[in-house]
Amino acid sequence: MNPVIKQIKKLYNIFTPRHKIIADYILENHEVLPELTARELAERTQSVPSSIISFSKKLGYKGFNELKFQYESDINSNTQLNQDLFDIFNRVDKLTKTKEFKEVLEILENTPKIFILASQMSQIPAKDFYFRMRKIEPSKMIFFESYNDQLRMSSLMEKSDVALIVSNSGEAQEIKNLQKELYKNGCKQILVTNSNNSTLSKYATVELSINYRESHPVLNQEVPTLSRYALLAILEKIFLYFLYKDFDKNIETIKHMSKLYNK
């Protein structure tokens, strides 16, 4: 909720009758707020500009202009966020129509084991994918958080197995070391990343690159925000393919696995 609207609702019961009239008008017509001056708002509420100023101060702002600025800042921020999310989902949608995506589905469908590899912040979307896939393909899915466990498992992977690598930057040093071990064993490697032509793509059998970068390099490298949604979205598409491939059977499997895990 917009902070200005939220503050009006929070303080409404302690407003004077005059301030309640102003508050009612804003709550019902807040979309025109950025276009109004204090004088124009006063005319529409049968008030005076000084009442608009005192109302703004009651909300914690220095004046009506600051109130409008706060209102518009939140609107602009939400608009940009919506645009960014639309861009992400549009990129993901286009990626699902490529031959690479179809190849990934085919490889994952025909392998006996899927070993999910991720490090640091990329483990969040990777773990989300693992926990849900485990409910419909329990015998296939392998995931370890620690590097030592991942390294040990990499040495045990066979040629028929697949490593699904999730890396936002495509440059994770820990994964580079594991890739070499997987390559020695002839294990197929699927890379899901937001980067393009990254270091990790060297050993990748197939690469799914969403190619979405954060606006600030520190966010992109250390604290992925919107780029995390991109990874979640493409992994969600993979999960949904498996879920709906044999929906009724998978629903029964999910019920069964839920009973096992909840004991």
Beta strands, then each sheet from edge to edge (+ up, - down):
strand 1: 114-117
strand 2: 141-143
strand 3: 162-167
strand 4: 188-193
strand 5: 206-209
sheet 1: 2+ 1+ 3+ 4+ 5+
end
